[in-house]
Structures are given as C-alpha cells and as structure tokens.
Amino acid sequence: MLTQIKTAAKRSADTLLGDFIGGAALVVTLVGGLYLPGLM
C-alpha cells in the first residue's frame, strides 16, 4: 500500500501546484460564503 501511495505521488507531482491552488480557492469560497451573510 505504501508503494502505491508513493507511485501515485510521483505521478501527480506535475499537477500538485494546480490542485493546491484549486483546493485553496474552494476554502476561500467556503469561508467567504459563510462569512458574507453575517455582514448584511
């Protein structure tokens, strides 16, 4: 199982930055969506 995880990590190294940016955008959207209604 550990070898499969290492192999998957090596294969996805090219898209890791894009995946991180997408995840960060989702978190920002979630926090903004929860915080914004409290301002109105």
Backbone bond lengths (Angstrom), bond angles and torsions (degrees), N, CA, C in turn:
res aa  C-N    CA-C-N  psi(-1)  N-CA   C-N-CA  omega(-1)  CA-C   N-CA-C  phi
1 M - - - 1.454 - - 1.528 110.69 -
2 L 1.313 116.97 -39.90 1.467 120.33 179.44 1.524 110.97 -64.04
3 T 1.331 116.59 -37.03 1.464 119.19 177.94 1.519 111.32 -65.92
4 Q 1.315 117.33 -36.48 1.463 120.23 178.13 1.525 110.81 -65.36
5 I 1.322 116.95 -39.31 1.468 120.42 178.86 1.522 110.45 -65.79
6 K 1.341 116.32 -42.51 1.466 120.09 178.54 1.522 111.11 -63.73
7 T 1.321 116.71 -41.50 1.460 120.68 179.37 1.523 110.90 -64.66
8 A 1.307 116.64 -43.28 1.468 120.26 179.07 1.528 110.83 -64.67
9 A 1.328 117.52 -37.37 1.467 120.96 178.69 1.524 110.78 -66.37
10 K 1.329 116.91 -39.05 1.468 120.01 178.81 1.521 110.99 -67.49
11 R 1.318 116.90 -39.04 1.469 120.29 -178.68 1.523 111.93 -70.21
12 S 1.305 117.88 -31.87 1.465 120.45 -175.66 1.522 112.63 -96.22
13 A 1.324 117.96 10.71 1.464 120.69 -177.95 1.531 111.67 -62.90
14 D 1.321 117.70 -31.62 1.462 121.14 -178.59 1.524 112.09 -67.82
15 T 1.308 117.37 -33.68 1.461 120.32 -175.68 1.532 112.42 -101.29
16 L 1.324 116.48 7.01 1.464 120.12 -175.38 1.527 112.27 -62.37
17 L 1.326 117.65 -42.30 1.464 121.03 -179.59 1.527 110.81 -64.39
18 G 1.315 116.72 -44.55 1.460 120.57 178.69 1.517 112.03 -63.70
19 D 1.320 116.57 -39.11 1.467 120.42 177.73 1.527 111.14 -65.46
20 F 1.328 116.27 -39.46 1.459 120.06 178.44 1.528 111.03 -65.33
21 I 1.321 116.94 -41.96 1.466 120.64 178.41 1.522 110.56 -64.36
22 G 1.316 117.30 -40.75 1.469 120.70 177.46 1.512 112.38 -64.23
23 G 1.330 116.36 -41.55 1.469 120.28 177.27 1.516 111.82 -64.29
24 A 1.338 116.28 -41.22 1.469 120.36 178.33 1.529 110.41 -64.23
25 A 1.331 117.30 -38.68 1.463 120.55 178.00 1.523 111.05 -64.36
26 L 1.329 116.98 -38.72 1.464 119.74 177.03 1.523 111.83 -64.82
27 V 1.326 116.89 -40.01 1.470 120.50 178.93 1.521 110.22 -65.62
28 V 1.325 116.91 -43.30 1.474 120.44 178.97 1.520 110.56 -62.62
29 T 1.329 117.00 -41.59 1.460 120.67 178.09 1.522 111.33 -63.67
30 L 1.322 117.05 -42.56 1.462 121.01 179.38 1.527 111.17 -63.82
31 V 1.323 116.76 -48.26 1.468 120.33 -179.27 1.525 109.97 -64.52
32 G 1.322 117.20 -42.37 1.466 120.70 178.55 1.520 111.53 -63.35
33 G 1.320 116.71 -41.06 1.466 120.21 179.78 1.513 112.90 -67.09
34 L 1.325 117.13 -30.48 1.453 120.22 178.44 1.532 112.33 -83.16
35 Y 1.330 116.32 -29.10 1.463 120.35 -174.75 1.527 111.32 -88.14
36 L 1.335 117.28 -35.15 1.458 121.88 -174.50 1.523 114.39 -60.01
37 P 1.320 121.03 -42.88 1.471 119.58 -179.87 1.541 112.80 -62.37
38 G 1.310 117.63 -24.81 1.457 119.69 177.83 1.517 113.24 -71.73
39 L 1.335 117.41 -18.04 1.456 121.27 -179.56 1.521 112.15 -82.04
40 M 1.321 116.18 -20.51 1.475 119.27 -174.74 1.498 111.83 -95.24
